[in-house]
Amino acid sequence: MANSGPFDIVVLGGGSGGYACALRAVELGKSVALVERDRLGGTCLNRGCIPTKALLHAAEVADQTREAARFGVKAAFEGIDVAGVNAYKDKVVSTTVKGLAGLIKSKGIEVVEGTGRLVGPTTVVVTAADGAERTLEGGHIVLATGSAPRSLPGLEIDGERIISSDHALELDHVPGSVIVLGGGVIGVEFASVWRSFGAEVTIVEALPHLLPLEEESSSKRLERAFRKRGIAFRLGTRFQGAKTTPGGVAVTLEDGATIDAELLLVAVGRGPVSDGLGLADAGVETERGFVKVDELCRTGVPTISAVGDLIPTPQLAHVGFAEGILVAERLGGLNPPPIDYDGVPRITYSDPEVASVGITTETARERGHELKEVTYDLAGNPKSKILGTQGEVKVIAAVDGPVLGIHMVGARVGELIAEGQLIYNWEALPGEVAQLIHPHPTQSEAVGEAHLALAGKPLHVHG
């Protein structure tokens, strides 16, 4: 007979935050039930990070095949086998889900399939697909139900002509043309994929730049690269309306312009999955659908915590991991420090990639810092020349103080930001980083070169 508790912890949601919390909690000797209505891994593993990055890698292979002659390699690009791309993507996802499920089972975590809702501060009712209900008791409840694609008022996503990122992952063809509504991470990544696959792409963004939360110079570098790739964009322009046409969809902008395409991807962000959880009845406060928590992910109800996309923190899988671990350790009697969200690395896996950690120049000035900064152009980095990529590493630091932000654009810079995370989070001085010897020839030298310049001893830096 299934165990209904009491468990030490009942986790609602088997995504990044939820399963990280469950795994850490059992390591600390807690009994855990993990409620999941879909597949373990949540958005990231099934409809977000992993499948999109698989598509981006397929796009990279397509571009490399087209450009093989640049490197003296004879290769012929014959087109995109969408069924083959999807099979590759789905295999990556399915094998990772299987591995996660095996890990969770091996740890003795009880997985309960169905949709959970709070019926009290320590009680969850789970409704299975067949309607059967099961009540779980927990000493503590952790809410980790994640997020779902958002739309705009009056814009209905039909899954055919007007689609979300979920639908985009399941397309069985390469669209001839696409309008991407939203120039944030999701929109930019899909625009990059579809352009590599041969589609005509136009991004519409209401704010002045693509990736508007990034350092402005990084956004401008990306825009320059996208323009060179043939990706069009309309910036500082608001969406007014969309209607389906015999050939696809027509999008009208506030300035009166109309853009026609086969598909419209709505990529205006993701909203928390909080409806139907019984939050109000349990006394859990929300704001705009997000669960309100303190710096340790505690709600106003002592027995309930919340993590991941359900709370108003950066919607990143690795943030969910960290929050889940924090909650597990707090419940396990440890004393984990609050998360410094400025110190979380952020990566957009487009071509070129954009990666950052720390704060932007604008934010640093708003906080009263006197700054010094250096931008190292990847044109001076031999490994970047070998890869055929353009971009930059920009480092900002407080005068006579630590590094405050590192911002990168270029192929594979997402792999470099881990060092940037250490530099920022350990409050390193530029001179301390300048003493480190970076291997040659690597792109990591660009990080070292920027810090050498900040320390007053530039090496391969022009101007």
C-alpha positions in Angstrom: 0.0 0.0 0.0 1.3 3.5 -0.9 2.7 5.5 1.9 0.7 8.6 2.6 3.0 9.9 5.3 3.6 11.7 7.3 6.7 12.6 5.3 9.2 15.0 6.5 8.8 17.0 3.3 6.3 16.9 0.5 7.5 18.6 -2.7 4.9 19.8 -5.3 6.7 19.8 -8.7 9.5 17.6 -10.0 11.4 20.2 -12.0 14.8 21.7 -11.2 13.9 23.3 -7.9 11.7 20.5 -6.7 13.9 17.5 -7.4 17.0 19.3 -6.2 15.3 20.0 -2.9 14.2 16.3 -2.7 17.6 14.9 -3.4 19.4 17.2 -0.9 16.8 16.5 1.7 17.2 12.8 1.6 20.9 13.2 1.9 20.2 15.0 5.1 18.1 12.1 6.4 14.6 13.4 5.5 11.8 11.3 4.1 10.4 12.9 0.9 7.4 12.6 -1.4 7.8 14.3 -4.8 4.5 15.1 -6.6 4.7 15.5 -10.4 1.8 15.6 -12.9 3.9 15.3 -16.0 7.5 14.1 -16.4 10.3 14.5 -13.9 12.7 17.3 -14.9 10.0 19.9 -15.4 10.2 22.7 -17.9 14.0 22.7 -18.2 14.5 19.1 -19.0 11.4 18.5 -21.1 10.4 21.8 -22.7 13.2 24.3 -22.0 16.9 24.2 -21.4 17.7 20.8 -22.7 15.6 20.4 -25.9 16.3 24.0 -27.0 20.0 23.6 -26.6 19.8 20.4 -28.6 18.2 22.4 -31.4 20.8 25.0 -31.1 23.6 22.4 -31.4 21.9 21.0 -34.5 21.8 24.6 -35.8 25.5 25.0 -35.1 26.2 21.8 -37.1 24.1 23.2 -40.0 26.1 26.4 -40.0 29.4 24.6 -39.8 28.5 22.4 -42.7 27.6 25.5 -44.8 30.8 27.2 -43.9 33.1 24.1 -44.1 34.9 25.5 -47.1 36.3 28.4 -45.0 38.4 25.8 -43.1 39.4 23.8 -46.2 36.9 21.0 -45.6 34.7 19.8 -48.5 31.2 19.3 -47.3 27.8 19.7 -48.9 24.8 21.1 -47.0 21.7 19.4 -48.3 19.1 20.7 -45.9 17.4 20.0 -42.5 15.9 16.7 -41.8 13.4 17.9 -39.2 12.3 14.4 -38.2 16.0 13.5 -37.6 16.6 16.7 -35.6 13.6 16.0 -33.4 14.6 12.4 -32.9 18.1 13.5 -31.8 16.5 16.2 -29.5 14.0 13.7 -28.0 16.6 11.1 -27.4 18.7 13.6 -25.4 15.6 14.5 -23.4 14.4 10.9 -22.8 17.7 9.5 -21.7 18.2 12.4 -19.3 14.7 12.0 -17.9 15.4 8.2 -17.5 18.7 8.9 -15.7 17.0 11.4 -13.4 14.2 9.0 -12.6 16.7 6.3 -11.8 18.6 8.6 -9.5 15.5 9.7 -7.6 14.3 6.1 -7.2 17.7 5.0 -5.9 17.6 7.7 -3.2 14.3 6.3 -1.8 12.2 9.3 -2.8 8.6 8.4 -3.3 7.3 9.9 -6.6 3.6 10.5 -6.6 2.0 11.0 -10.1 -0.8 13.5 -10.3 -1.7 17.1 -9.7 -1.2 18.3 -6.1 -3.1 21.1 -4.3 -2.8 22.4 -0.7 -5.7 21.7 1.6 -3.9 22.8 4.7 -0.5 24.0 5.9 0.8 20.4 6.0 -1.6 18.6 3.8 -1.6 18.0 0.0 -4.3 16.2 -2.0 -3.0 14.6 -5.2 -5.4 13.9 -8.1 -4.2 11.2 -10.5 -5.0 11.2 -14.2 -7.8 8.7 -13.6 -9.4 11.0 -11.0 -8.3 9.0 -8.0 -7.2 11.1 -5.0 -4.5 10.5 -2.4 -3.8 12.6 0.6 -0.2 13.3 1.7 0.9 14.7 5.0 4.2 16.5 5.4 6.0 18.2 8.2 6.8 20.8 5.5 5.5 21.6 2.0 7.8 22.9 -0.7 6.0 24.5 -3.7 7.9 24.1 -7.0 5.3 24.0 -9.7 7.3 26.1 -12.2 6.1 28.3 -15.0 4.3 28.2 -18.4 4.5 30.4 -21.5 2.8 33.7 -21.3 0.9 35.7 -24.0 -0.4 39.2 -24.2 -3.9 40.4 -23.6 -6.1 39.7 -26.7 -3.4 37.5 -28.3 -4.6 33.9 -28.4 -2.1 31.2 -28.9 -3.7 28.6 -31.2 -0.8 26.2 -31.5 -0.9 26.4 -35.3 -0.2 29.8 -36.7 0.4 31.6 -33.3 2.6 29.4 -31.2 4.4 29.3 -27.9 7.9 27.9 -27.2 6.3 24.6 -26.3 4.8 24.3 -29.8 8.0 25.5 -31.4 9.8 22.4 -30.0 7.4 20.1 -31.7 7.3 21.6 -35.2 7.6 19.0 -37.9 9.0 21.4 -40.5 11.2 24.4 -40.9 8.9 27.4 -41.3 9.6 29.6 -44.3 9.2 32.8 -42.2 8.7 33.5 -38.6 7.9 36.6 -36.5 9.3 36.3 -33.0 7.4 38.5 -30.5 9.9 39.2 -27.7 13.6 39.8 -27.9 14.5 38.1 -24.6 16.4 34.9 -24.1 13.7 32.5 -25.5 12.9 34.7 -28.5 16.6 35.2 -29.4 17.5 31.5 -29.1 14.6 30.4 -31.4 15.4 33.1 -33.8 19.0 31.9 -34.0 17.9 28.3 -34.5 15.4 29.0 -37.3 17.8 31.3 -39.1 20.4 28.6 -39.1 17.7 26.2 -40.4 17.0 28.6 -43.3 13.9 30.5 -42.2 13.4 34.3 -42.6 13.1 35.7 -39.1 12.0 39.0 -37.7 12.1 39.8 -34.0 9.8 42.4 -32.5 10.9 43.9 -29.1 9.2 46.7 -27.3 12.3 47.8 -25.5 15.3 49.5 -27.2 17.5 46.4 -27.4 17.6 42.7 -27.8 18.3 41.0 -24.4 17.3 44.2 -22.7 18.4 42.9 -19.3 22.0 42.5 -20.4 24.8 45.0 -20.6 23.9 47.4 -23.4 27.2 46.8 -25.3 26.5 43.1 -25.3 23.1 43.7 -26.7 24.5 45.9 -29.5 27.2 43.2 -30.3 24.4 40.6 -30.6 22.3 42.9 -32.8 25.3 43.5 -35.1 25.9 39.8 -35.4 22.2 39.1 -36.0 22.1 41.8 -38.7 25.1 40.1 -40.4 23.3 36.7 -40.2 20.2 38.2 -41.9 18.0 38.2 -38.8 15.7 41.3 -38.9 14.5 43.0 -35.8 12.2 45.9 -34.9 13.3 47.5 -31.6 11.4 50.0 -29.4 8.2 48.9 -31.2 5.1 47.6 -29.5 2.9 44.9 -30.7 -0.7 45.9 -31.5 -2.4 42.9 -32.9 -2.3 39.7 -35.0 -4.6 37.9 -37.3 -4.3 34.7 -39.2 -4.2 34.9 -43.0 -4.4 32.3 -45.8 -0.6 32.3 -45.8 0.0 32.4 -42.1 -0.3 35.4 -39.8 -0.1 39.2 -40.1 1.2 41.2 -37.2 0.4 44.9 -36.7 2.7 47.2 -34.8 1.8 50.4 -32.9 3.7 52.4 -35.5 1.2 51.2 -38.1 3.6 48.7 -39.8 2.4 45.2 -40.7 4.6 42.1 -40.9 3.5 38.9 -42.6 5.0 35.5 -41.9 4.1 31.8 -41.8 4.3 31.6 -38.0 4.2 34.0 -35.0 6.2 32.8 -31.9 5.0 34.4 -28.8 8.1 34.7 -26.5 7.1 37.4 -24.1 8.1 35.5 -21.0 6.8 32.8 -18.7 4.3 33.1 -15.9 4.1 31.1 -12.6 1.9 28.0 -12.4 0.1 29.0 -9.3 -3.6 28.7 -10.2 -5.5 25.8 -8.6 -2.8 25.1 -5.9 -5.0 26.2 -3.1 -2.6 28.9 -2.0 -5.1 31.4 -0.7 -6.9 28.7 1.4 -3.6 27.7 2.9 -2.7 31.3 3.7 0.1 31.6 1.1 0.4 35.2 -0.3 0.9 35.8 -4.0 1.7 38.9 -6.1 0.9 38.8 -9.9 0.7 35.0 -9.5 4.1 34.6 -7.9 4.4 33.2 -4.4 5.9 35.8 -2.0 8.9 34.6 -0.1 11.8 36.0 2.0 15.5 35.6 1.3 15.4 32.0 2.5 12.4 31.0 0.3 10.0 31.0 3.2 6.4 32.0 2.7 4.3 33.6 5.4 3.1 30.1 6.4 5.8 28.5 8.6 5.3 25.1 7.1 5.4 26.1 3.5 8.4 27.2 1.3 8.5 27.9 -2.4 11.3 27.8 -5.0 12.0 28.1 -8.7 9.9 29.9 -11.3 7.0 30.0 -8.9 8.7 32.8 -7.0 9.9 36.2 -8.4 13.6 35.3 -8.8 15.5 34.7 -12.1 13.8 32.0 -14.1 16.9 29.8 -14.6 17.2 26.1 -13.9 20.4 26.6 -11.9 18.6 29.2 -9.7 16.0 26.5 -9.0 18.7 24.0 -8.1 20.2 26.5 -5.7 16.9 27.5 -4.1 15.9 23.8 -3.7 19.1 23.0 -2.0 18.9 26.1 0.2 15.4 25.0 1.4 16.5 21.4 2.0 19.5 22.5 4.1 17.4 25.0 6.1 14.9 22.2 6.9 17.8 19.9 7.6 19.0 22.1 10.4 21.9 23.8 8.6 22.3 27.5 8.2 22.6 28.2 4.4 23.2 31.9 3.4 20.7 33.7 1.2 21.4 33.5 -2.6 23.2 36.5 -4.2 21.2 36.6 -7.4 23.6 39.1 -9.0 26.2 36.3 -8.7 24.2 33.8 -10.8 25.7 33.3 -14.3 23.3 34.1 -17.2 23.7 32.6 -20.7 21.8 33.0 -24.0 22.8 30.2 -26.2 22.3 31.9 -29.6 24.9 32.4 -32.3 26.8 34.2 -30.9 26.3 33.4 -27.3 25.9 36.1 -24.7 27.0 35.4 -21.1 27.2 37.5 -18.0 27.6 37.5 -14.2 27.4 40.4 -11.7 25.8 43.7 -12.5 25.7 46.0 -15.5 27.4 49.4 -15.8 24.0 51.1 -15.4 23.1 49.2 -12.3 26.6 49.8 -10.8 26.2 53.5 -11.3 22.7 53.5 -9.8 24.2 51.9 -6.7 26.8 54.7 -6.4 29.9 52.9 -7.6 32.8 54.8 -9.2 33.8 52.5 -12.1 36.6 51.5 -14.3 36.0 49.1 -17.2 37.8 47.4 -20.0 36.4 45.8 -23.2 38.7 43.2 -24.8 37.8 42.4 -28.4 37.9 38.8 -29.3 39.6 39.9 -32.6 42.8 39.8 -30.5 42.3 36.3 -29.3 43.9 33.5 -31.4 41.5 30.8 -30.4 38.5 33.0 -31.3 40.1 33.6 -34.7 40.5 29.8 -35.1 36.8 29.4 -34.3 35.9 32.3 -36.6 33.9 34.1 -34.0 33.7 37.8 -33.2 32.7 39.3 -29.8 34.1 40.8 -26.7 34.7 40.4 -23.0 33.8 43.4 -20.9 34.8 43.7 -17.3 33.6 46.4 -14.9 35.1 47.0 -11.5 34.9 49.5 -8.7 37.7 52.0 -8.5 40.2 50.5 -6.0 37.7 47.7 -5.5 36.5 44.3 -6.7 35.1 43.2 -10.1 31.4 44.0 -10.3 30.4 42.5 -13.6 31.7 40.4 -16.5 29.9 40.5 -19.8 30.8 38.3 -22.8 29.6 37.9 -26.4 31.0 35.2 -28.8 31.0 31.6 -29.7 31.2 29.3 -26.6 31.5 32.1 -24.1 28.9 30.3 -22.0 31.7 27.9 -21.1 33.9 30.9 -19.9 31.4 32.5 -17.5 32.1 29.9 -14.8 35.4 31.7 -14.2 33.6 35.0 -14.2 31.3 33.6 -11.5 34.3 32.8 -9.3 35.8 36.2 -9.9 32.6 38.0 -9.0 31.4 35.9 -6.0 34.9 35.9 -4.4 35.0 39.7 -4.8 38.3 39.4 -6.6 40.3 42.5 -7.4 41.4 42.9 -11.1 45.0 42.7 -10.0 44.4 39.4 -8.3 42.9 37.9 -11.4 45.7 39.4 -13.5 48.2 37.2 -11.6 46.5 34.0 -12.8 48.0 32.4 -15.9 45.5 31.4 -18.5 46.3 28.6 -20.9 47.2 29.5 -24.5 45.6 29.3 -27.0 42.2 29.4 -25.3 39.3 31.8 -25.3 39.8 32.0 -21.5 42.8 34.2 -22.2 40.3 37.0 -23.1 39.2 37.0 -19.5 42.8 37.2 -18.3 43.6 39.9 -20.9 40.7 42.1 -19.7 41.8 41.9 -16.1 45.4 42.6 -17.1 44.3 45.8 -18.7 42.2 46.7 -15.7 45.2 46.1 -13.5 47.2 48.6 -15.6 49.4 46.1 -17.4 47.7 45.4 -20.8 49.2 42.8 -23.0 47.4 42.2 -26.3 45.0 45.1 -26.0 44.9 47.8 -28.7 44.1 51.4 -27.8 
